[in-house]
Amino acid sequence: ELFHEFYSEKDKIEAKAGVKLDWRELPERKASRILYETNVDFKDKDSWNKQFDWIMEYGVKIAKAFKSI
């Protein structure tokens, strides 16, 4: 139910977050997924700060977008 509630506001959520999300309902499972991904190399310790900054930036944007609905 919650996935469908959010999905009905998909355009508003994505516009507010400023990103295109990957909406995966997964009806055969107990939980659905809403993803936003980027490619990183976890072995490259020199880029960890950049990766954590990315997580914080987009995590906050996406959380605010969902909270506004």
N, C-alpha and C positions, 0 to 999 in steps of 0.2 A: 504494500500500500504506500509506504513512504517513498519508495523509488518512483512510483507513478505520480505521486504528488510533486516531487522535485522535477520529474521529467516534463510534467505539464508546464513548468516554469523554466524549461531548458534555455530558451532564448534570453530570458531576463538574467538568469544566473550566469550564462556565458558572457553576456554583454557587461555585466557588473564586474566579473572577474577579469575580463579582457583576454580570455583564452577560449579555445575550442576544446571541450571535454570529450572523453571517450565514455559513452554511456553503455554499460553492459548489464542488461536485466538479469540474465541467468535464471530463468524461471524454474529450472530443474534443481536449483540449489536453494539453500536457506537464505543466502544473502546475495545482493546484487553489488555491482561495482561502478564507481564513477571515477575515472582516471585522468590524470594529466602527467605525462611522462617526458623525460629527456634522457638522452644517452650520456653516460658518464663512465669513467674508468676508475673504479674504486681502488685500484692498486696505485694510482697516481696520487700520492700523499700531498704533493704540491698543489693539487687542485681541490683538496678537501674544503678549504675555506670558501672557495667559489661555489662548490656544491652545496654546502650548508647555507650560504647566502641565498642560493636559488630556492632551496626548500623553504626557508623562512619567508622570502618574498612572495612566492606563489601560494604557499600554505595560508598565509594571512589573507591574500586577495580572495582565494577560493572560499575560505571560512567566512569572510565578510559577505560574500555573494550569497552563500547559503543562508546565513543568518538574516539577511534582508528579506527573505521570502516568508 
